[in-house]
């Protein structure tokens, strides 16, 4: 039975992945997940969320996230990165805030994506707040986080000088 269950989940994962960043197909795949009972799978939900973000539907992404009980750090990090990458920087910051409110500790992956979102929004004050979170969380010496922070402050300085 376990092999069948694993095969079914693999087939469901393949259905989500093959839908790609196409909203209508993703909605169909989501419906199929609900019907087959796989809609609680963390891996499937994470993939569905990131692809819906890539499809340009942040509203659908938000709605999907609301249906997730007890989201974990991997889900939040994937969602924050996808939001930042696909031009939904404000949503990336809001997802970061929700992550903190859920008492999930940020990581290097979290900080690099949130810092990029702050830079994209040209919000130095918010970037400074995230920098304080970096310091308190002990990631100040992480080279990826340092590079992201330099990007925020250099971009702001260059725009300020102009």
C-alpha positions in Angstrom: 0.0 0.0 0.0 2.8 2.4 0.8 4.2 2.1 -2.7 0.8 2.9 -4.2 0.5 6.0 -1.9 4.0 7.1 -2.8 3.3 6.6 -6.5 0.0 8.6 -6.3 1.8 11.5 -4.6 4.5 11.4 -7.3 1.8 11.5 -9.9 0.2 14.4 -8.2 3.5 16.2 -7.9 4.1 15.6 -11.6 0.6 17.0 -12.4 1.4 20.2 -10.4 4.9 20.6 -12.0 3.6 19.9 -15.5 1.0 22.7 -15.0 3.8 25.1 -14.9 3.3 28.8 -14.2 -0.2 28.8 -15.9 -3.0 29.8 -13.6 -5.8 27.9 -15.2 -3.8 24.7 -15.2 -2.6 25.3 -11.6 -6.2 25.7 -10.5 -7.2 22.5 -12.2 -4.2 20.7 -10.6 -5.2 22.2 -7.2 -8.8 20.9 -7.7 -7.4 17.5 -8.5 -5.3 17.5 -5.4 -8.4 18.3 -3.3 -10.4 15.5 -5.0 -7.6 12.9 -4.5 -7.0 14.0 -0.9 -3.4 15.2 -1.5 -4.2 18.9 -0.9 -2.5 18.7 2.6 0.9 17.6 1.2 3.4 20.2 2.2 5.6 19.6 -0.9 2.7 19.8 -3.3 1.3 23.0 -1.6 4.8 24.6 -1.7 5.2 23.9 -5.4 1.6 25.0 -6.1 2.2 28.3 -4.2 5.5 29.1 -5.9 4.1 28.3 -9.4 1.0 30.4 -8.8 3.3 33.3 -7.9 5.3 32.7 -11.0 2.1 32.7 -13.0 1.5 36.3 -11.8 -1.4 35.6 -9.6 -0.5 36.9 -6.2 -4.2 37.0 -5.2 -4.5 33.2 -5.8 -1.2 32.7 -4.0 -2.5 34.5 -1.0 -5.7 32.6 -1.0 -3.8 29.3 -1.2 -1.6 30.3 1.7 -4.6 31.1 3.9 -5.7 27.4 3.4 -2.4 26.1 4.8 -2.5 25.1 8.4 0.9 25.6 10.2 3.1 26.7 7.3 6.8 25.8 7.9 10.0 27.7 7.2 10.5 25.9 3.8 7.1 27.0 2.6 7.6 30.6 3.7 11.1 30.8 2.3 10.0 29.4 -1.1 7.1 31.8 -1.1 9.1 34.9 -0.1 11.8 34.0 -2.7 9.2 33.5 -5.5 7.3 36.7 -4.6 10.5 38.7 -4.6 11.7 37.1 -7.8 8.5 37.6 -9.7 7.9 41.3 -8.9 5.7 41.0 -5.8 8.2 42.6 -3.5 5.6 44.0 -1.1 4.0 40.6 -0.8 7.4 39.1 0.0 7.7 41.5 2.9 4.2 40.8 4.1 4.9 37.0 3.9 8.1 37.6 5.9 6.0 39.5 8.5 3.5 36.6 8.6 6.4 34.2 9.1 7.7 36.2 12.1 4.1 36.3 13.5 3.9 32.6 13.2 7.1 32.4 15.3 9.1 30.7 12.5 12.8 31.7 12.7 14.2 33.3 9.5 17.2 31.8 7.8 19.9 33.0 5.3 17.4 32.2 2.5 14.7 34.3 4.2 16.9 37.3 4.7 18.4 37.4 1.2 15.0 37.3 -0.4 13.4 39.9 2.0 16.4 42.2 1.6 16.1 42.0 -2.2 12.4 42.9 -1.8 13.3 45.9 0.3 15.8 47.0 -2.3 13.2 46.6 -5.1 10.8 48.7 -3.1 13.5 51.3 -2.3 12.5 51.2 1.3 15.6 52.0 3.3 13.8 52.2 6.6 12.4 48.7 6.1 15.8 47.5 4.9 17.3 48.9 8.1 14.6 47.1 10.2 15.4 43.8 8.4 19.1 44.5 9.0 18.4 44.7 12.7 16.6 41.3 12.5 19.8 40.0 10.8 21.9 41.2 13.6 19.6 39.8 16.3 19.3 36.5 14.5 23.0 36.0 14.2 23.3 36.1 10.4 25.5 39.3 10.2 28.6 37.3 9.2 26.8 35.3 6.5 28.3 36.3 3.2 25.1 35.9 1.2 23.2 38.1 3.7 26.1 40.6 3.7 26.0 40.8 -0.2 22.2 41.4 -0.1 22.5 44.1 2.5 25.3 45.9 0.5 23.0 45.9 -2.5 20.2 47.6 -0.5 22.4 50.3 0.9 24.5 50.9 -2.2 21.3 51.1 -4.4 19.8 53.6 -1.9 23.0 55.7 -1.7 23.3 55.8 -5.5 19.7 56.9 -5.9 20.1 59.5 -3.1 23.3 61.0 -4.7 21.6 61.4 -8.1 
